[in-house]
Amino acid sequence: MANPTASQTITVANAPCSFGAFELTVGINPHVPDPVALLDQVAETGYAGIDLGPPGYLGLGDELHERLSSRGLALAGGYLELPYTDHAALRETIDRDLNELLTVFDSVSDIEPRPKPTLADPGSDLRRANPGRSDKDRSFGWSDAQWGLFADGFALVHEYCRNRGYEPTFHNETGSYVEAPWEIEKVLELTDVGFCLDTGHLVIAGGDPVAAVHDWSGRINHLHVKDARQSILDSIVADHGNTDEIWRRRAFCALGEGDIPLEAVFDAVRSSGYSGWLVVEQDIFPEAADPPGWAAEQQEINRAFLRSRGI
C-alpha cells in the first residue's frame, strides 16, 4: 500500500451504530449500551473520534464536551435526513432538526478536527421495502421534476450549514432516493456538496467502492467504512426484504471478514490524496443473546485491522 503524502491525514473514528445505538434503537431497544461505557471503549481502543448518533445520546452541551475532551475524542459528524423535495417541510426541519444538530456541534467546535453534518434523503416506504432495486429499475427513482426540487432544497440546506460554519457531506443511504450509483452521480451533478462514501450502503445498491473512490475522489470529503457479507446482501435484495433486514441479518461484519475489497479501497483512498475522517461502522441491532462485550471486541478487531495497514 502506498504511503500517504506529507499533507495527507486520515483520522479514524467509530460510531455508536457499531455498538447498536442509532436512530432505530435508541429509546426503543433495551439492549442499547450505556453511552459513557461506549465512549470509554472507543477511546481505550485507540479511535480518535466518534460519530454523534441521535442528538442527546452521548450528551449535550458542556456534558458532551467534557465526555469527549476528557477521553481525547473529537466528534466526527452527525447524521441527519431532510425532506429536500418538500420545501415547506424542509424549512421546518432546517429550523428544528438541522439547527439542533449544529447547536450540538457548536458545543464541541473547539475540538479538532471539526465535525461534518452528514446529510441524507429520508427515502420512502417504497424505497425501504426495495433496497438495491433502483440500480436496475430507475422507475423506483425520482422524476426530473423531483430532482429539480431536490437541487433547490439542498441549496437551502447547504447555505444554512456554511453560514453556521460547517461544511456538509452527503451520504448514500439504503432506502433513500440517493442510493444507486446513478443517483449519487445526479447529486454530484446538481450540487457542489462533498460526498460521504459509505462502502456498505454502496455495495447494497449495486456499486463498486473502488471505482467510486477513483470516479468521485474530487468530491469525497468523508468516509464511512464497512465490510459486508455479499451473500446476506444478495439474499435481502432477492427476498425483497426491507432495510431493517440489513441489521437484523447482520450483513455488516468486522473489517476483513466480508467481501468488500477493502485493501483495494484503501489503496484508492491513499492514491487519491484523501484527507479527513474515516469512520468505521458495523451497524447492528443489539440482541440479548450477544455475548457480553462482543460489540466492543469487534471494534478492537476493526481498529487493529486498520492499524496493521498503516491507518
C-alpha positions as CSV (number, residue, x, y, z in Angstrom):
1,M,0.0,0.0,0.0
2,A,1.3,3.4,-0.9
3,N,2.5,5.7,1.9
4,P,0.4,8.8,2.4
5,T,1.7,12.2,1.3
6,A,3.0,14.6,3.8
7,S,-0.2,16.6,3.5
8,Q,-2.5,13.6,3.8
9,T,-4.1,13.0,7.2
10,I,-6.7,10.3,7.7
11,T,-8.3,10.4,11.2
12,V,-10.1,7.2,12.4
13,A,-13.4,7.4,14.3
14,N,-16.0,4.9,15.2
15,A,-19.8,5.3,15.6
16,P,-22.5,4.4,18.1
17,C,-24.2,2.3,15.4
18,S,-21.3,-0.1,15.7
19,F,-22.5,-0.8,19.2
20,G,-26.1,-0.9,18.3
21,A,-27.0,2.7,19.1
22,F,-28.7,4.7,16.3
23,E,-32.0,6.2,15.3
24,L,-33.8,2.9,15.1
25,T,-32.7,1.6,18.5
26,V,-32.0,4.4,21.0
27,G,-35.0,4.7,23.3
28,I,-36.5,1.6,21.6
29,N,-34.2,-1.4,22.1
30,P,-33.5,-2.2,25.7
31,H,-30.0,-3.6,24.8
32,V,-28.6,-0.3,23.6
33,P,-25.3,0.3,25.5
34,D,-24.7,2.9,28.1
35,P,-23.1,5.9,26.3
36,V,-20.4,6.5,28.8
37,A,-19.2,2.9,28.6
38,L,-19.3,3.2,24.8
39,L,-17.1,6.3,24.9
40,D,-14.7,4.6,27.2
41,Q,-14.4,1.6,24.9
42,V,-13.9,3.7,21.8
43,A,-11.2,5.8,23.4
44,E,-9.4,2.8,25.0
45,T,-9.3,1.0,21.6
46,G,-7.5,3.9,20.0
47,Y,-10.0,5.7,17.9
48,A,-9.5,9.4,17.6
49,G,-13.2,10.3,17.3
50,I,-16.8,9.2,17.5
51,D,-19.9,10.0,15.4
52,L,-22.7,11.6,17.3
53,G,-25.6,9.1,17.0
54,P,-29.0,10.5,17.8
55,P,-28.5,14.0,19.4
56,G,-28.5,13.7,23.1
57,Y,-27.5,10.0,23.3
58,L,-23.8,10.9,24.0
59,G,-24.8,14.0,26.0
60,L,-25.4,17.7,25.2
61,G,-23.6,21.0,25.7
62,D,-21.0,21.0,28.4
63,E,-21.6,17.4,29.3
64,L,-20.9,16.2,25.7
65,H,-17.8,18.5,25.6
66,E,-16.4,17.0,28.8
67,R,-17.2,13.5,27.9
68,L,-15.3,13.8,24.6
69,S,-12.4,16.1,25.6
70,S,-11.6,14.1,28.8
71,R,-11.2,11.0,26.6
72,G,-9.2,12.7,23.8
73,L,-12.0,12.1,21.4
74,A,-13.3,14.5,18.7
75,L,-16.7,14.5,17.1
76,A,-16.5,13.2,13.5
77,G,-20.0,14.1,12.4
78,G,-23.7,13.6,12.9
79,Y,-26.3,12.0,10.5
80,L,-29.5,13.8,9.5
81,E,-32.2,13.0,7.0
82,L,-34.0,16.0,5.5
83,P,-37.0,16.2,3.1
84,Y,-35.4,18.1,0.3
85,T,-38.2,17.7,-2.2
86,D,-40.9,19.1,0.1
87,H,-39.8,22.7,0.7
88,A,-42.5,23.5,3.3
89,A,-41.4,20.5,5.4
90,L,-37.8,21.2,4.7
91,R,-37.9,24.7,6.1
92,E,-39.5,23.4,9.3
93,T,-36.8,20.7,9.7
94,I,-34.0,23.1,9.0
95,D,-35.2,25.4,11.8
96,R,-35.7,22.4,14.1
97,D,-33.6,19.4,13.3
98,L,-30.6,20.9,11.5
99,N,-30.4,23.8,14.0
100,E,-30.4,21.2,16.8
101,L,-27.6,19.2,15.2
102,L,-25.4,22.2,14.5
103,T,-26.0,23.6,18.0
104,V,-24.7,20.3,19.3
105,F,-21.7,20.7,17.0
106,D,-21.2,24.3,18.4
107,S,-20.7,22.9,21.9
108,V,-17.6,20.9,20.8
109,S,-16.4,23.2,17.9
110,D,-13.1,23.9,19.7
111,I,-12.1,20.2,19.5
112,E,-10.4,19.5,16.2
113,P,-11.0,18.2,13.6
114,R,-14.4,19.7,13.3
115,P,-17.5,17.5,12.7
116,K,-19.3,17.3,9.4
117,P,-23.1,17.4,9.0
118,T,-23.7,14.1,7.3
119,L,-26.8,14.6,5.3
120,A,-29.1,12.1,3.6
121,D,-32.6,11.9,2.0
122,P,-35.3,10.2,4.2
123,G,-36.4,7.9,1.4
124,S,-39.9,6.4,1.4
125,D,-41.7,3.2,2.5
126,L,-41.4,2.0,-1.2
127,R,-37.6,2.5,-1.2
128,R,-37.1,1.0,2.2
129,A,-39.1,-2.1,1.1
130,N,-36.9,-2.5,-2.0
131,P,-33.2,-2.0,-1.1
132,G,-30.9,-2.1,-4.1
133,R,-33.7,-2.1,-6.7
134,S,-33.2,1.4,-8.1
135,D,-29.8,0.4,-9.6
136,K,-31.6,-1.8,-12.2
137,D,-35.0,-0.2,-12.2
138,R,-35.0,3.5,-12.4
139,S,-38.7,3.8,-12.1
140,F,-38.0,3.5,-8.4
141,G,-36.2,6.8,-8.6
142,W,-37.1,10.5,-8.7
143,S,-38.5,12.2,-11.8
144,D,-36.7,15.1,-13.4
145,A,-39.1,17.5,-11.6
146,Q,-38.3,15.9,-8.3
147,W,-34.6,16.1,-8.9
148,G,-35.1,19.8,-9.6
149,L,-36.9,20.2,-6.2
150,F,-34.1,18.3,-4.5
151,A,-31.5,20.6,-6.0
152,D,-33.3,23.8,-4.9
153,G,-34.0,22.3,-1.4
154,F,-30.4,21.2,-0.9
155,A,-29.1,24.6,-1.9
156,L,-31.0,26.0,1.2
157,V,-29.5,23.4,3.4
158,H,-26.0,23.8,2.1
159,E,-26.2,27.6,2.6
160,Y,-27.5,27.2,6.1
161,C,-24.6,24.8,7.1
162,R,-22.0,27.1,5.6
163,N,-23.5,30.1,7.3
164,R,-23.2,28.3,10.6
165,G,-19.5,27.4,9.8
166,Y,-19.8,23.8,8.9
167,E,-19.1,22.1,5.6
168,P,-21.6,19.3,5.0
169,T,-21.2,15.9,3.3
170,F,-23.9,13.9,1.5
171,H,-24.4,10.3,2.4
172,N,-25.6,7.4,0.2
173,E,-28.2,5.7,2.3
174,T,-30.0,2.4,1.6
175,G,-33.8,3.0,1.4
176,S,-33.3,6.7,0.3
177,Y,-33.6,8.3,-3.1
178,V,-29.8,8.7,-3.2
179,E,-28.6,5.1,-3.1
180,A,-27.6,3.7,-6.5
181,P,-24.5,5.0,-8.3
182,W,-26.6,6.9,-10.9
183,E,-28.4,8.7,-8.1
184,I,-25.2,9.6,-6.4
185,E,-23.9,11.0,-9.7
186,K,-27.0,13.0,-10.1
187,V,-26.4,14.7,-6.7
188,L,-22.8,15.4,-7.7
189,E,-24.1,16.9,-11.0
190,L,-26.8,19.1,-9.4
191,T,-24.8,20.3,-6.3
192,D,-21.3,21.2,-5.2
193,V,-21.6,19.3,-1.9
194,G,-18.9,16.9,-0.8
195,F,-19.7,13.2,-0.8
196,C,-19.6,10.8,2.1
197,L,-18.8,7.4,0.6
198,D,-20.3,4.6,2.6
199,T,-18.8,1.4,1.3
200,G,-21.5,-0.9,2.7
201,H,-24.5,1.0,1.5
202,L,-22.9,1.4,-1.9
203,V,-22.5,-2.3,-2.3
204,I,-26.1,-3.0,-1.4
205,A,-27.1,-0.5,-4.1
206,G,-25.0,-2.4,-6.8
207,G,-22.0,-0.1,-6.7
208,D,-18.2,-0.7,-6.6
209,P,-16.4,1.1,-3.8
210,V,-13.1,1.0,-5.5
211,A,-14.5,2.5,-8.7
212,A,-16.4,5.1,-6.6
213,V,-13.1,6.3,-5.0
214,H,-11.5,6.7,-8.4
215,D,-14.5,8.3,-10.1
216,W,-15.6,10.6,-7.3
217,S,-12.3,11.3,-5.5
218,G,-12.5,15.0,-6.2
219,R,-15.8,15.2,-4.3
220,I,-15.3,12.7,-1.4
221,N,-14.8,14.6,1.8
222,H,-15.9,12.0,4.3
223,L,-15.7,8.2,4.6
224,H,-17.9,5.6,6.3
225,V,-16.1,2.3,6.0
226,K,-18.0,-1.0,6.4
227,D,-17.3,-4.6,5.4
228,A,-20.3,-6.8,4.4
229,R,-21.1,-10.3,3.5
230,Q,-22.3,-10.3,-0.1
231,S,-24.4,-13.5,0.3
232,I,-26.5,-11.8,3.0
233,L,-26.9,-8.6,1.0
234,D,-27.9,-10.6,-2.1
235,S,-30.5,-12.6,-0.1
236,I,-32.1,-9.4,1.3
237,V,-32.5,-8.0,-2.2
238,A,-33.7,-11.3,-3.7
239,D,-36.2,-11.7,-0.8
240,H,-37.5,-8.1,-1.2
241,G,-36.6,-7.7,2.4
242,N,-36.9,-4.2,3.8
243,T,-33.9,-2.2,5.1
244,D,-34.3,-3.5,8.7
245,E,-33.2,-6.9,7.4
246,I,-29.7,-5.4,6.8
247,W,-29.2,-5.1,10.6
248,R,-31.4,-8.0,11.6
249,R,-29.4,-10.4,9.5
250,R,-26.1,-8.7,10.4
251,A,-25.0,-8.1,6.9
252,F,-22.2,-5.9,8.2
253,C,-19.2,-7.7,9.7
254,A,-15.8,-7.0,11.1
255,L,-13.3,-5.4,8.6
256,G,-11.6,-8.1,6.6
257,E,-14.2,-10.8,7.3
258,G,-16.6,-9.8,4.5
259,D,-16.5,-9.5,0.7
260,I,-15.8,-5.8,0.2
261,P,-12.3,-5.4,-1.3
262,L,-11.0,-3.1,1.4
263,E,-7.3,-3.4,0.5
264,A,-8.1,-2.0,-2.9
265,V,-10.4,0.6,-1.4
266,F,-7.6,1.8,0.9
267,D,-5.1,1.9,-2.0
268,A,-7.5,4.0,-4.0
269,V,-8.1,6.3,-1.0
270,R,-4.4,6.7,-0.4
271,S,-3.7,7.4,-4.1
272,S,-6.5,10.0,-4.2
273,G,-4.8,12.1,-1.6
274,Y,-7.8,12.0,0.6
275,S,-7.6,13.8,4.0
276,G,-10.3,13.7,6.6
277,W,-12.3,11.4,8.8
278,L,-12.6,7.6,8.2
279,V,-15.5,6.4,10.3
280,V,-15.7,2.7,11.0
281,E,-19.3,1.5,11.1
282,Q,-20.6,-2.0,11.8
283,D,-24.3,-1.3,12.2
284,I,-26.1,-3.9,14.3
285,F,-29.4,-4.3,16.1
286,P,-28.2,-5.3,19.7
287,E,-29.7,-8.5,21.0
288,A,-29.9,-10.2,24.4
289,A,-28.1,-13.2,23.0
290,D,-25.0,-11.2,22.2
291,P,-22.0,-12.2,24.4
292,P,-21.0,-9.5,26.9
293,G,-18.5,-7.1,25.3
294,W,-19.0,-8.6,21.8
295,A,-19.5,-5.3,20.0
296,A,-16.5,-3.7,21.8
297,E,-14.4,-6.7,20.8
298,Q,-15.5,-6.3,17.2
299,Q,-14.4,-2.6,17.2
300,E,-11.0,-3.7,18.6
301,I,-10.7,-6.0,15.7
302,N,-11.6,-3.2,13.3
303,R,-9.1,-0.8,14.8
304,A,-6.3,-3.4,14.7
305,F,-7.2,-4.2,11.0
306,L,-6.7,-0.5,10.1
307,R,-3.6,0.0,12.2
308,S,-1.9,-3.0,10.5
309,R,-2.5,-1.3,7.2
310,G,-1.0,2.0,8.3
311,I,-4.3,3.8,9.0
